[in-house]
Amino acid sequence: MIDEHSRDMPAADFRRYGQQLIAWIAEYLNDPRQYPVLARCQPGDLRRQLPATGPQRGESMATILQDFEQVILPAVTHWNHPHFHAYFSISSSAPGILGELLTAALDANAMLWKSCPAATELEQTTVAWVLDWLGLPSAWFGMILDSASNAVLQAIVAARQRAEPQSRASGPSGRLVAYVSEHTHSSVEKAAIAAGIGQSNVRHIAVDAAFRMRPEALEQAIQCDLANGLTPFFAAATVGTTSSTAVDPIEEIAAICGANGLWLHVDGAYGASFGVVPECRHFLNGVGHADSFVVNPHKMMMVPLDCSLFYTRHPQLLRSAFSLEAEYLKTDAPGAVDYMDYGLALGRRFRALKLWFVMRCFGRDGLAAILRESLRMAAWLGERIGADERFELVAPVIMGLVCFRLRQGDAETKELMRRINGSGRHFVSHTVLDGRFTIRVAIGNIRTEQRDVEELWDNIAKS
Amino acid sequence: MIDEHSRDMPAADFRRYGQQLIAWIAEYLNDPRQYPVLARCQPGDLRRQLPATGPQRGESMATILQDFEQVILPAVTHWNHPHFHAYFSISSSAPGILGELLTAALDANAMLWKSCPAATELEQTTVAWVLDWLGLPSAWFGMILDSASNAVLQAIVAARQRAEPQSRASGPSGRLVAYVSEHTHSSVEKAAIAAGIGQSNVRHIAVDAAFRMRPEALEQAIQCDLANGLTPFFAAATVGTTSSTAVDPIEEIAAICGANGLWLHVDGAYGASFGVVPECRHFLNGVGHADSFVVNPHKMMMVPLDCSLFYTRHPQLLRSAFSLEAEYLKTDAPGAVDYMDYGLALGRRFRALKLWFVMRCFGRDGLAAILRESLRMAAWLGERIGADERFELVAPVIMGLVCFRLRQGDAETKELMRRINGSGRHFVSHTVLDGRFTIRVAIGNIRTEQRDVEELWDNIAKS
């Protein structure tokens, strides 16, 4: 099974199994509806079917692929299924998959410009393209990370560096205070904990009836902390919160941050991609004032996991927070950007390739059309639910998410969710809004069609 | 170009371009020697050839792939080239590439057990397999991360949590001290900065003549800090340092850490994989006493980037450092591990699939044979260089790295490196050892054969 010279799988085998997989994936993507969207297994079911130790001798790829289909696949929850409406409904599109295939084959580490100039320069190019499509400041420095969680950690460390330049040497003072809303993603608080800000120094600002951060409450909290001798240094605002896709009033928040010297991070991981659609560009009003910003093409831009774009207007702060010159990483490429100097991870995949494939294959108009169709279907479902007196829409439907509950109460809404997911036909998730259990229906998969949403509505309405 | 229903590339096109790429990759892997190993371009060369903005309308995949070959490829430094001897010489093997292809197609997020049971349980299975192959404690909790940099950040935050449980709420005290050697990877110091420990609280312990941390110097530094009222809390030891593949005396370091209550993190990112080779198992002596440990299958286990395995004997500390219960992420799967609770990143790729493919395809014996051949070739080159009076071997050749210099001096050694890399035939990198410029030749690519190393020796010896 192993080639004598390369010691790898022989080229003929790679060709054979590679083509088999391409054919399998083409079939899979063509009709994911043949699978139950939600894996029907219990914790431990799969693990019990797998040997406790790896094989002593190599096995044939034919056997491995057979096990993939027979043993692994039944335990897969199908994120690419048109009926996946949980969390956020995302997609890996065909061009994105092909990009990942090439990235794996090249296996380049984009840590330094020299370690793969193409990876660094295609990264610079594609992050600029996305800025342009979103109408954001072209001067921003951008880079591709694995997740919005790591992006906000980098933002917090850079903001800490600005507020307390001595913190790199001696750690933060314990007097720095960060501000999020009650609906900001938990990753911001997690990053503040990791960066040594302390969870008790993270303020959760109240929201209005549409779950948007209340600017006057932010201003009040900052003044209160200042009066107590603390140092407000960082605030996170969101374009499209996880619970309800609320858009915080960025303009007002930016003005408050500017007046008080806070670093404003805008989390557009999910929602900012809709800025590609001209009639949705207003979601990003004020974002141009941000100190840092994140958008995840692996959410609404049809790029496979992982692809999280992190931008900042202060690359030198990022560099002064993170750069360490190890001798074995010094190169002689004047004028080049070595991305490893701007973040935590040294090893960096060549993620720009799949983003480039997707942006070119769909184009700006094509991507806008895909997003517009998701918005239309979410609005359609929202109208049906809103017009049925048994249900209550809990938040305005502004992006690809419908939040609703049964007027009867929490127990009945939970039971409805159990029934929807138990059918095996659809997968929805939940949140709590205004203290009450709420079903979230995310619509955004590239393969979700009107007939799928109608089928979901039938499933919901049967209750 | 877009399918009316799926809005994605039509299945027939995916099949066509997918098969074209598989054929291209098979050819590429079969003979990477047809390309210059090091991209021959200057900073900005590629960027200038690419449009400043993304296309308004979608383009055909045929055009995109043509541009990949004609525009992108010349700027690629070929990590899969048998003559890539810089940094660490790594490989993405054929089964690993096929695994990444499937991971991209499924696009599952392994954040929660429920979000893809197969991803979580295959991750649990494969991390246990690796422990077994390395002869390490089977009870350790393991997970797959993107990089050793993020792994050590998690270790430092968990250690901080143990030393100062109040640090989650209020940040670290500023009195915590971490210990590394002069040759520990820079990512540890970077993580200590990010976690708010402070760079001035990172001690660089002196090394012996073979670049191994001196345990008595560690003990002395700890006692000195204790006498000054500080809190030693964390030490990092390395199995295979980046500069010279030195193996720190883990047994002694573990004893000192144990006696003084320090968290011992062992960085085996590069070197620990050699533990699969029975006669190299001694590299891991003492590692069983570690509190946390990292090994990167994307380095010496032929798995494509990224695949970094992080282990700890204290999963509850990790959880208490990182867990945050957002309502929208709560599930009803009792007994299941939700990996997002054990680290910083919420979004997590299904990385276990490629690791499973590689471990099964090669088997333990097959992987050991690949590693053994790299060790043999590195030893062969080391002998040649050591026997030539013009050269000086600067460190013992114990893994897949040969460190040497010209006796004449730094300027001549730098000139030699420039000549080797300038030839376009080989790519080596450098470090500084004992204050002197040193060429590093890493041997470990799956496709590197004896003839390649002989050719490299010819290139070196011509000087």
HADDOCK unambig.tbl for C-alpha pairs under 7 A between the chains (distance, minus, plus):
assign (segid A and resid 6 and name CA) (segid B and resid 446 and name CA) 6.31 0.50 0.50
assign (segid A and resid 6 and name CA) (segid B and resid 447 and name CA) 4.52 0.50 0.50
assign (segid A and resid 7 and name CA) (segid B and resid 370 and name CA) 6.94 0.50 0.50
assign (segid A and resid 7 and name CA) (segid B and resid 446 and name CA) 6.34 0.50 0.50
assign (segid A and resid 7 and name CA) (segid B and resid 447 and name CA) 6.78 0.50 0.50
assign (segid A and resid 8 and name CA) (segid B and resid 93 and name CA) 6.19 0.50 0.50
assign (segid A and resid 8 and name CA) (segid B and resid 94 and name CA) 6.57 0.50 0.50
assign (segid A and resid 8 and name CA) (segid B and resid 446 and name CA) 6.80 0.50 0.50
assign (segid A and resid 9 and name CA) (segid B and resid 94 and name CA) 6.00 0.50 0.50
assign (segid A and resid 11 and name CA) (segid B and resid 26 and name CA) 5.36 0.50 0.50
assign (segid A and resid 11 and name CA) (segid B and resid 30 and name CA) 6.18 0.50 0.50
assign (segid A and resid 14 and name CA) (segid B and resid 26 and name CA) 6.38 0.50 0.50
assign (segid A and resid 14 and name CA) (segid B and resid 94 and name CA) 6.28 0.50 0.50
assign (segid A and resid 15 and name CA) (segid B and resid 22 and name CA) 6.16 0.50 0.50
assign (segid A and resid 15 and name CA) (segid B and resid 23 and name CA) 6.14 0.50 0.50
assign (segid A and resid 15 and name CA) (segid B and resid 26 and name CA) 6.07 0.50 0.50
assign (segid A and resid 18 and name CA) (segid B and resid 22 and name CA) 5.98 0.50 0.50
assign (segid A and resid 18 and name CA) (segid B and resid 98 and name CA) 6.54 0.50 0.50
assign (segid A and resid 19 and name CA) (segid B and resid 19 and name CA) 5.78 0.50 0.50
assign (segid A and resid 19 and name CA) (segid B and resid 22 and name CA) 6.73 0.50 0.50
assign (segid A and resid 22 and name CA) (segid B and resid 15 and name CA) 6.16 0.50 0.50
assign (segid A and resid 22 and name CA) (segid B and resid 18 and name CA) 5.96 0.50 0.50
assign (segid A and resid 22 and name CA) (segid B and resid 19 and name CA) 6.71 0.50 0.50
assign (segid A and resid 23 and name CA) (segid B and resid 15 and name CA) 6.15 0.50 0.50
assign (segid A and resid 25 and name CA) (segid B and resid 105 and name CA) 6.67 0.50 0.50
assign (segid A and resid 26 and name CA) (segid B and resid 11 and name CA) 5.36 0.50 0.50
assign (segid A and resid 26 and name CA) (segid B and resid 14 and name CA) 6.38 0.50 0.50
assign (segid A and resid 26 and name CA) (segid B and resid 15 and name CA) 6.07 0.50 0.50
assign (segid A and resid 30 and name CA) (segid B and resid 11 and name CA) 6.18 0.50 0.50
assign (segid A and resid 43 and name CA) (segid B and resid 333 and name CA) 6.91 0.50 0.50
assign (segid A and resid 43 and name CA) (segid B and resid 335 and name CA) 6.57 0.50 0.50
assign (segid A and resid 43 and name CA) (segid B and resid 336 and name CA) 5.36 0.50 0.50
assign (segid A and resid 46 and name CA) (segid B and resid 118 and name CA) 6.91 0.50 0.50
assign (segid A and resid 46 and name CA) (segid B and resid 121 and name CA) 6.49 0.50 0.50
assign (segid A and resid 47 and name CA) (segid B and resid 121 and name CA) 5.63 0.50 0.50
assign (segid A and resid 47 and name CA) (segid B and resid 125 and name CA) 6.61 0.50 0.50
assign (segid A and resid 52 and name CA) (segid B and resid 129 and name CA) 6.98 0.50 0.50
assign (segid A and resid 53 and name CA) (segid B and resid 129 and name CA) 4.95 0.50 0.50
assign (segid A and resid 53 and name CA) (segid B and resid 132 and name CA) 6.75 0.50 0.50
assign (segid A and resid 54 and name CA) (segid B and resid 129 and name CA) 5.26 0.50 0.50
assign (segid A and resid 54 and name CA) (segid B and resid 359 and name CA) 6.71 0.50 0.50
assign (segid A and resid 54 and name CA) (segid B and resid 360 and name CA) 6.72 0.50 0.50
assign (segid A and resid 55 and name CA) (segid B and resid 360 and name CA) 6.05 0.50 0.50
assign (segid A and resid 55 and name CA) (segid B and resid 363 and name CA) 5.13 0.50 0.50
assign (segid A and resid 55 and name CA) (segid B and resid 364 and name CA) 6.33 0.50 0.50
assign (segid A and resid 56 and name CA) (segid B and resid 363 and name CA) 5.05 0.50 0.50
assign (segid A and resid 56 and name CA) (segid B and resid 364 and name CA) 4.70 0.50 0.50
assign (segid A and resid 56 and name CA) (segid B and resid 365 and name CA) 5.74 0.50 0.50
assign (segid A and resid 57 and name CA) (segid B and resid 362 and name CA) 6.77 0.50 0.50
assign (segid A and resid 57 and name CA) (segid B and resid 363 and name CA) 4.34 0.50 0.50
assign (segid A and resid 57 and name CA) (segid B and resid 364 and name CA) 6.06 0.50 0.50
assign (segid A and resid 57 and name CA) (segid B and resid 365 and name CA) 5.64 0.50 0.50
assign (segid A and resid 57 and name CA) (segid B and resid 366 and name CA) 6.51 0.50 0.50
assign (segid A and resid 58 and name CA) (segid B and resid 360 and name CA) 5.71 0.50 0.50
assign (segid A and resid 58 and name CA) (segid B and resid 361 and name CA) 4.76 0.50 0.50
assign (segid A and resid 58 and name CA) (segid B and resid 362 and name CA) 4.23 0.50 0.50
assign (segid A and resid 58 and name CA) (segid B and resid 363 and name CA) 3.96 0.50 0.50
assign (segid A and resid 58 and name CA) (segid B and resid 366 and name CA) 6.31 0.50 0.50
assign (segid A and resid 59 and name CA) (segid B and resid 360 and name CA) 5.71 0.50 0.50
assign (segid A and resid 59 and name CA) (segid B and resid 361 and name CA) 4.94 0.50 0.50
assign (segid A and resid 59 and name CA) (segid B and resid 362 and name CA) 6.92 0.50 0.50
assign (segid A and resid 59 and name CA) (segid B and resid 363 and name CA) 6.97 0.50 0.50
assign (segid A and resid 60 and name CA) (segid B and resid 361 and name CA) 6.20 0.50 0.50
assign (segid A and resid 61 and name CA) (segid B and resid 361 and name CA) 6.35 0.50 0.50
assign (segid A and resid 64 and name CA) (segid B and resid 357 and name CA) 6.99 0.50 0.50
assign (segid A and resid 72 and name CA) (segid B and resid 118 and name CA) 5.93 0.50 0.50
assign (segid A and resid 75 and name CA) (segid B and resid 117 and name CA) 5.52 0.50 0.50
assign (segid A and resid 75 and name CA) (segid B and resid 118 and name CA) 4.73 0.50 0.50
assign (segid A and resid 76 and name CA) (segid B and resid 116 and name CA) 5.26 0.50 0.50
assign (segid A and resid 76 and name CA) (segid B and resid 117 and name CA) 6.10 0.50 0.50
assign (segid A and resid 76 and name CA) (segid B and resid 118 and name CA) 5.17 0.50 0.50
assign (segid A and resid 77 and name CA) (segid B and resid 115 and name CA) 6.18 0.50 0.50
assign (segid A and resid 77 and name CA) (segid B and resid 116 and name CA) 4.71 0.50 0.50
assign (segid A and resid 78 and name CA) (segid B and resid 106 and name CA) 6.77 0.50 0.50
assign (segid A and resid 78 and name CA) (segid B and resid 108 and name CA) 6.88 0.50 0.50
assign (segid A and resid 79 and name CA) (segid B and resid 106 and name CA) 6.82 0.50 0.50
assign (segid A and resid 79 and name CA) (segid B and resid 107 and name CA) 6.32 0.50 0.50
assign (segid A and resid 79 and name CA) (segid B and resid 108 and name CA) 5.58 0.50 0.50
assign (segid A and resid 80 and name CA) (segid B and resid 106 and name CA) 6.52 0.50 0.50
assign (segid A and resid 80 and name CA) (segid B and resid 107 and name CA) 6.88 0.50 0.50
assign (segid A and resid 92 and name CA) (segid B and resid 104 and name CA) 6.86 0.50 0.50
assign (segid A and resid 92 and name CA) (segid B and resid 105 and name CA) 6.49 0.50 0.50
assign (segid A and resid 92 and name CA) (segid B and resid 107 and name CA) 6.00 0.50 0.50
assign (segid A and resid 93 and name CA) (segid B and resid 8 and name CA) 6.18 0.50 0.50
assign (segid A and resid 94 and name CA) (segid B and resid 8 and name CA) 6.58 0.50 0.50
assign (segid A and resid 94 and name CA) (segid B and resid 9 and name CA) 6.01 0.50 0.50
assign (segid A and resid 94 and name CA) (segid B and resid 14 and name CA) 6.27 0.50 0.50
assign (segid A and resid 97 and name CA) (segid B and resid 101 and name CA) 6.78 0.50 0.50
assign (segid A and resid 97 and name CA) (segid B and resid 104 and name CA) 5.37 0.50 0.50
assign (segid A and resid 97 and name CA) (segid B and resid 105 and name CA) 5.94 0.50 0.50
assign (segid A and resid 98 and name CA) (segid B and resid 18 and name CA) 6.55 0.50 0.50
assign (segid A and resid 100 and name CA) (segid B and resid 101 and name CA) 6.65 0.50 0.50
assign (segid A and resid 100 and name CA) (segid B and resid 104 and name CA) 6.53 0.50 0.50
assign (segid A and resid 101 and name CA) (segid B and resid 97 and name CA) 6.77 0.50 0.50
assign (segid A and resid 101 and name CA) (segid B and resid 100 and name CA) 6.65 0.50 0.50
assign (segid A and resid 101 and name CA) (segid B and resid 101 and name CA) 5.20 0.50 0.50
assign (segid A and resid 104 and name CA) (segid B and resid 92 and name CA) 6.86 0.50 0.50
assign (segid A and resid 104 and name CA) (segid B and resid 97 and name CA) 5.36 0.50 0.50
assign (segid A and resid 104 and name CA) (segid B and resid 100 and name CA) 6.53 0.50 0.50
assign (segid A and resid 104 and name CA) (segid B and resid 304 and name CA) 5.72 0.50 0.50
assign (segid A and resid 105 and name CA) (segid B and resid 25 and name CA) 6.68 0.50 0.50
assign (segid A and resid 105 and name CA) (segid B and resid 92 and name CA) 6.49 0.50 0.50
assign (segid A and resid 105 and name CA) (segid B and resid 97 and name CA) 5.93 0.50 0.50
assign (segid A and resid 106 and name CA) (segid B and resid 78 and name CA) 6.78 0.50 0.50
assign (segid A and resid 106 and name CA) (segid B and resid 79 and name CA) 6.81 0.50 0.50
assign (segid A and resid 106 and name CA) (segid B and resid 80 and name CA) 6.51 0.50 0.50
assign (segid A and resid 107 and name CA) (segid B and resid 79 and name CA) 6.30 0.50 0.50
assign (segid A and resid 107 and name CA) (segid B and resid 80 and name CA) 6.87 0.50 0.50
assign (segid A and resid 107 and name CA) (segid B and resid 92 and name CA) 6.00 0.50 0.50
assign (segid A and resid 107 and name CA) (segid B and resid 304 and name CA) 5.81 0.50 0.50
assign (segid A and resid 107 and name CA) (segid B and resid 305 and name CA) 6.11 0.50 0.50
assign (segid A and resid 108 and name CA) (segid B and resid 78 and name CA) 6.90 0.50 0.50
assign (segid A and resid 108 and name CA) (segid B and resid 79 and name CA) 5.57 0.50 0.50
assign (segid A and resid 115 and name CA) (segid B and resid 77 and name CA) 6.18 0.50 0.50
assign (segid A and resid 116 and name CA) (segid B and resid 76 and name CA) 5.26 0.50 0.50
assign (segid A and resid 116 and name CA) (segid B and resid 77 and name CA) 4.71 0.50 0.50
assign (segid A and resid 117 and name CA) (segid B and resid 75 and name CA) 5.52 0.50 0.50
assign (segid A and resid 117 and name CA) (segid B and resid 76 and name CA) 6.10 0.50 0.50
assign (segid A and resid 118 and name CA) (segid B and resid 46 and name CA) 6.91 0.50 0.50
assign (segid A and resid 118 and name CA) (segid B and resid 72 and name CA) 5.93 0.50 0.50
assign (segid A and resid 118 and name CA) (segid B and resid 75 and name CA) 4.73 0.50 0.50
assign (segid A and resid 118 and name CA) (segid B and resid 76 and name CA) 5.16 0.50 0.50
assign (segid A and resid 121 and name CA) (segid B and resid 46 and name CA) 6.48 0.50 0.50
assign (segid A and resid 121 and name CA) (segid B and resid 47 and name CA) 5.62 0.50 0.50
assign (segid A and resid 125 and name CA) (segid B and resid 47 and name CA) 6.61 0.50 0.50
assign (segid A and resid 129 and name CA) (segid B and resid 52 and name CA) 6.98 0.50 0.50
assign (segid A and resid 129 and name CA) (segid B and resid 53 and name CA) 4.96 0.50 0.50
assign (segid A and resid 129 and name CA) (segid B and resid 54 and name CA) 5.26 0.50 0.50
assign (segid A and resid 132 and name CA) (segid B and resid 53 and name CA) 6.74 0.50 0.50
assign (segid A and resid 147 and name CA) (segid B and resid 345 and name CA) 6.42 0.50 0.50
assign (segid A and resid 147 and name CA) (segid B and resid 347 and name CA) 6.14 0.50 0.50
assign (segid A and resid 149 and name CA) (segid B and resid 344 and name CA) 6.53 0.50 0.50
assign (segid A and resid 149 and name CA) (segid B and resid 345 and name CA) 5.20 0.50 0.50
assign (segid A and resid 149 and name CA) (segid B and resid 346 and name CA) 6.52 0.50 0.50
assign (segid A and resid 150 and name CA) (segid B and resid 345 and name CA) 6.39 0.50 0.50
assign (segid A and resid 157 and name CA) (segid B and resid 194 and name CA) 6.27 0.50 0.50
assign (segid A and resid 167 and name CA) (segid B and resid 198 and name CA) 6.42 0.50 0.50
assign (segid A and resid 168 and name CA) (segid B and resid 193 and name CA) 5.69 0.50 0.50
assign (segid A and resid 168 and name CA) (segid B and resid 198 and name CA) 5.37 0.50 0.50
assign (segid A and resid 168 and name CA) (segid B and resid 199 and name CA) 6.03 0.50 0.50
assign (segid A and resid 169 and name CA) (segid B and resid 198 and name CA) 4.49 0.50 0.50
assign (segid A and resid 169 and name CA) (segid B and resid 199 and name CA) 4.40 0.50 0.50
assign (segid A and resid 169 and name CA) (segid B and resid 200 and name CA) 5.01 0.50 0.50
assign (segid A and resid 170 and name CA) (segid B and resid 174 and name CA) 6.52 0.50 0.50
assign (segid A and resid 170 and name CA) (segid B and resid 197 and name CA) 6.75 0.50 0.50
assign (segid A and resid 170 and name CA) (segid B and resid 198 and name CA) 4.00 0.50 0.50
assign (segid A and resid 170 and name CA) (segid B and resid 199 and name CA) 6.30 0.50 0.50
assign (segid A and resid 170 and name CA) (segid B and resid 200 and name CA) 5.86 0.50 0.50
assign (segid A and resid 170 and name CA) (segid B and resid 201 and name CA) 6.87 0.50 0.50
assign (segid A and resid 171 and name CA) (segid B and resid 174 and name CA) 5.93 0.50 0.50
assign (segid A and resid 171 and name CA) (segid B and resid 196 and name CA) 4.31 0.50 0.50
assign (segid A and resid 171 and name CA) (segid B and resid 197 and name CA) 5.10 0.50 0.50
assign (segid A and resid 171 and name CA) (segid B and resid 198 and name CA) 4.20 0.50 0.50
assign (segid A and resid 172 and name CA) (segid B and resid 196 and name CA) 5.88 0.50 0.50
assign (segid A and resid 174 and name CA) (segid B and resid 170 and name CA) 6.51 0.50 0.50
assign (segid A and resid 174 and name CA) (segid B and resid 171 and name CA) 5.95 0.50 0.50
assign (segid A and resid 186 and name CA) (segid B and resid 324 and name CA) 6.85 0.50 0.50
assign (segid A and resid 186 and name CA) (segid B and resid 326 and name CA) 6.36 0.50 0.50
assign (segid A and resid 190 and name CA) (segid B and resid 322 and name CA) 6.43 0.50 0.50
assign (segid A and resid 190 and name CA) (segid B and resid 344 and name CA) 6.80 0.50 0.50
assign (segid A and resid 193 and name CA) (segid B and resid 168 and name CA) 5.68 0.50 0.50
assign (segid A and resid 194 and name CA) (segid B and resid 157 and name CA) 6.29 0.50 0.50
assign (segid A and resid 194 and name CA) (segid B and resid 195 and name CA) 5.57 0.50 0.50
assign (segid A and resid 195 and name CA) (segid B and resid 194 and name CA) 5.57 0.50 0.50
assign (segid A and resid 195 and name CA) (segid B and resid 195 and name CA) 4.41 0.50 0.50
assign (segid A and resid 195 and name CA) (segid B and resid 196 and name CA) 5.59 0.50 0.50
assign (segid A and resid 196 and name CA) (segid B and resid 171 and name CA) 4.31 0.50 0.50
assign (segid A and resid 196 and name CA) (segid B and resid 172 and name CA) 5.88 0.50 0.50
assign (segid A and resid 196 and name CA) (segid B and resid 195 and name CA) 5.58 0.50 0.50
assign (segid A and resid 196 and name CA) (segid B and resid 196 and name CA) 5.03 0.50 0.50
assign (segid A and resid 197 and name CA) (segid B and resid 170 and name CA) 6.75 0.50 0.50
assign (segid A and resid 197 and name CA) (segid B and resid 171 and name CA) 5.11 0.50 0.50
assign (segid A and resid 198 and name CA) (segid B and resid 167 and name CA) 6.42 0.50 0.50
assign (segid A and resid 198 and name CA) (segid B and resid 168 and name CA) 5.36 0.50 0.50
assign (segid A and resid 198 and name CA) (segid B and resid 169 and name CA) 4.49 0.50 0.50
assign (segid A and resid 198 and name CA) (segid B and resid 170 and name CA) 4.00 0.50 0.50
assign (segid A and resid 198 and name CA) (segid B and resid 171 and name CA) 4.21 0.50 0.50
assign (segid A and resid 199 and name CA) (segid B and resid 168 and name CA) 6.02 0.50 0.50
assign (segid A and resid 199 and name CA) (segid B and resid 169 and name CA) 4.41 0.50 0.50
assign (segid A and resid 199 and name CA) (segid B and resid 170 and name CA) 6.29 0.50 0.50
assign (segid A and resid 200 and name CA) (segid B and resid 169 and name CA) 5.01 0.50 0.50
assign (segid A and resid 200 and name CA) (segid B and resid 170 and name CA) 5.84 0.50 0.50
assign (segid A and resid 201 and name CA) (segid B and resid 170 and name CA) 6.86 0.50 0.50
assign (segid A and resid 243 and name CA) (segid B and resid 328 and name CA) 6.64 0.50 0.50
assign (segid A and resid 304 and name CA) (segid B and resid 104 and name CA) 5.72 0.50 0.50
assign (segid A and resid 304 and name CA) (segid B and resid 107 and name CA) 5.81 0.50 0.50
assign (segid A and resid 305 and name CA) (segid B and resid 107 and name CA) 6.12 0.50 0.50
assign (segid A and resid 305 and name CA) (segid B and resid 349 and name CA) 6.25 0.50 0.50
assign (segid A and resid 306 and name CA) (segid B and resid 349 and name CA) 6.80 0.50 0.50
assign (segid A and resid 322 and name CA) (segid B and resid 190 and name CA) 6.42 0.50 0.50
assign (segid A and resid 324 and name CA) (segid B and resid 186 and name CA) 6.86 0.50 0.50
assign (segid A and resid 326 and name CA) (segid B and resid 186 and name CA) 6.36 0.50 0.50
assign (segid A and resid 327 and name CA) (segid B and resid 431 and name CA) 5.44 0.50 0.50
assign (segid A and resid 327 and name CA) (segid B and resid 432 and name CA) 6.33 0.50 0.50
assign (segid A and resid 328 and name CA) (segid B and resid 243 and name CA) 6.63 0.50 0.50
assign (segid A and resid 328 and name CA) (segid B and resid 430 and name CA) 5.65 0.50 0.50
assign (segid A and resid 328 and name CA) (segid B and resid 431 and name CA) 4.41 0.50 0.50
assign (segid A and resid 333 and name CA) (segid B and resid 43 and name CA) 6.93 0.50 0.50
assign (segid A and resid 335 and name CA) (segid B and resid 43 and name CA) 6.57 0.50 0.50
assign (segid A and resid 336 and name CA) (segid B and resid 43 and name CA) 5.35 0.50 0.50
assign (segid A and resid 344 and name CA) (segid B and resid 149 and name CA) 6.55 0.50 0.50
assign (segid A and resid 344 and name CA) (segid B and resid 190 and name CA) 6.79 0.50 0.50
assign (segid A and resid 345 and name CA) (segid B and resid 147 and name CA) 6.42 0.50 0.50
assign (segid A and resid 345 and name CA) (segid B and resid 149 and name CA) 5.20 0.50 0.50
assign (segid A and resid 345 and name CA) (segid B and resid 150 and name CA) 6.38 0.50 0.50
assign (segid A and resid 346 and name CA) (segid B and resid 149 and name CA) 6.51 0.50 0.50
assign (segid A and resid 347 and name CA) (segid B and resid 147 and name CA) 6.12 0.50 0.50
assign (segid A and resid 349 and name CA) (segid B and resid 305 and name CA) 6.23 0.50 0.50
assign (segid A and resid 349 and name CA) (segid B and resid 306 and name CA) 6.81 0.50 0.50
assign (segid A and resid 357 and name CA) (segid B and resid 64 and name CA) 6.98 0.50 0.50
assign (segid A and resid 359 and name CA) (segid B and resid 54 and name CA) 6.70 0.50 0.50
assign (segid A and resid 360 and name CA) (segid B and resid 54 and name CA) 6.73 0.50 0.50
assign (segid A and resid 360 and name CA) (segid B and resid 55 and name CA) 6.07 0.50 0.50
assign (segid A and resid 360 and name CA) (segid B and resid 58 and name CA) 5.71 0.50 0.50
assign (segid A and resid 360 and name CA) (segid B and resid 59 and name CA) 5.72 0.50 0.50
assign (segid A and resid 361 and name CA) (segid B and resid 58 and name CA) 4.75 0.50 0.50
assign (segid A and resid 361 and name CA) (segid B and resid 59 and name CA) 4.95 0.50 0.50
assign (segid A and resid 361 and name CA) (segid B and resid 60 and name CA) 6.20 0.50 0.50
assign (segid A and resid 361 and name CA) (segid B and resid 61 and name CA) 6.36 0.50 0.50
assign (segid A and resid 362 and name CA) (segid B and resid 57 and name CA) 6.78 0.50 0.50
assign (segid A and resid 362 and name CA) (segid B and resid 58 and name CA) 4.24 0.50 0.50
assign (segid A and resid 362 and name CA) (segid B and resid 59 and name CA) 6.93 0.50 0.50
assign (segid A and resid 363 and name CA) (segid B and resid 55 and name CA) 5.14 0.50 0.50
assign (segid A and resid 363 and name CA) (segid B and resid 56 and name CA) 5.06 0.50 0.50
assign (segid A and resid 363 and name CA) (segid B and resid 57 and name CA) 4.36 0.50 0.50
assign (segid A and resid 363 and name CA) (segid B and resid 58 and name CA) 3.96 0.50 0.50
assign (segid A and resid 363 and name CA) (segid B and resid 59 and name CA) 6.98 0.50 0.50
assign (segid A and resid 364 and name CA) (segid B and resid 55 and name CA) 6.32 0.50 0.50
assign (segid A and resid 364 and name CA) (segid B and resid 56 and name CA) 4.69 0.50 0.50
assign (segid A and resid 364 and name CA) (segid B and resid 57 and name CA) 6.06 0.50 0.50
assign (segid A and resid 365 and name CA) (segid B and resid 56 and name CA) 5.74 0.50 0.50
assign (segid A and resid 365 and name CA) (segid B and resid 57 and name CA) 5.63 0.50 0.50
assign (segid A and resid 366 and name CA) (segid B and resid 57 and name CA) 6.51 0.50 0.50
assign (segid A and resid 366 and name CA) (segid B and resid 58 and name CA) 6.32 0.50 0.50
assign (segid A and resid 370 and name CA) (segid B and resid 7 and name CA) 6.94 0.50 0.50
assign (segid A and resid 430 and name CA) (segid B and resid 328 and name CA) 5.65 0.50 0.50
assign (segid A and resid 431 and name CA) (segid B and resid 327 and name CA) 5.44 0.50 0.50
assign (segid A and resid 431 and name CA) (segid B and resid 328 and name CA) 4.42 0.50 0.50
assign (segid A and resid 432 and name CA) (segid B and resid 327 and name CA) 6.33 0.50 0.50
assign (segid A and resid 446 and name CA) (segid B and resid 6 and name CA) 6.30 0.50 0.50
assign (segid A and resid 446 and name CA) (segid B and resid 7 and name CA) 6.33 0.50 0.50
assign (segid A and resid 446 and name CA) (segid B and resid 8 and name CA) 6.81 0.50 0.50
assign (segid A and resid 447 and name CA) (segid B and resid 6 and name CA) 4.52 0.50 0.50
assign (segid A and resid 447 and name CA) (segid B and resid 7 and name CA) 6.77 0.50 0.50
